[in-house]
Amino acid sequence: MAEDSTAGLAPPLQDAATAPPPSPSSHGSLVALIRSRPGWTRQQLLAATGMSRTTLFDRLDALFAHEYVYQAGSAPAGPDGDGAGPGRRAELLRWDDRGRVVLVLDLGQTHARLCVTGVRGDILRMRDVAMDIDTDAGPYLDTVFDIAQELVDAGDDDEKLIGVALGIPGPVDPLTGVLGRSTTMPRWQSFPISATVRERWHAEVVIENDARAFALGESSVAGSGQTVLAVKYATGIGAGIVDGGHVLEGSAGAAGDIGHIRLTADGPRCTCGRRGCLAAWASGHALVRRLAKTGVQDLRDITERVSAGDATVCAELDTASAALGRVLATVVATINPDTVVLGGTLGRLPRVVSAVDAVIRDHVSDRTTQHLTVTSARLGADGGVVGLARKVVDLVYAPAAVDAAIAGGDASTGGATT
Ligand SMILES: [Zn+2]
């Protein structure tokens, strides 16, 4: 099982996303069914799928061989006992997530959170690093990769890296992982991010916008049927929308890029080159610049001054929160979410949450907000990590991807931790 079986994995699993839907009785669909609850007996699977015994058992043999499913001891005896006969208990079958890990690189504008997680986004090992994304991609990724490799190497020998996820503060094409035109990462423009990651770890790679990854992570707390608008408010401002478990990417991978909505025709110059954008008025970057004369140097200075009740800093933050709230009110009126989640160093501040909450309710109809909750990030700073891990797992265990791996003779779902 420890063979480096993913090294020759081709084509990338993203291609499976555009393939026709797999048959409900395919290997991949069976894995999806087995993942949906903690344990199944063969009898229960026969009843749930309507497959013949021969077909089901053949499929299960392939899934055992490829280590998607394992036999996890005996099912408890009881009225649901599945006909194994007196004195025998049926074997329980489970999704084989044992030792499977994901490497998550959640890159922000000024710092990076690097983690090895389990398949549910539970953080096993983590490092936070101060890193400026406004630099050349090659040297930046070399540094991040070296630290990430240490985290990978610190695991047990039986850990299996199933994929690597990068969250980046720029627009990302959801299928190709290619970075669109970005004002925060101009020097990454034509850099082959996915290929560079794959060269290092020979594993599946997911690249997602950091705010959308954050939204996906936070939506797991909100509940699968909910509509969630999540906003990452730190050095920059970005948002993600998740509806029914699906994150909205948009036609150019730019869904949620609310920072460059222009509030005024003039106003301060924005990093995008225009004037009067929300980011130019209200982003952490803009606030630090505006408060520099008072000695503020970074976001941490802002949060400390706010806790200390510094009137100047609080007033600037309140003005910025009001601007953010007005933009969010338009989004709230458009999509009518159950929850607005505010994350990021500034977004998590209670002062910002209550100001944004008040402005939204003041600007849209009561009907729109009657069920609305506005809250700070419930996963703290981990929402992006949870969302990114989930994207990798969804990619690797998508029914079409499992079918393709089995048809292609890929020997296992794990393996490469070079
Ligand atoms: Zn702008």
Residues whose N, C-alpha, C, O or C-beta is under 5 A from the ligand:
A	BS01	ZN	G259 H260 C270 T271 C272 C277
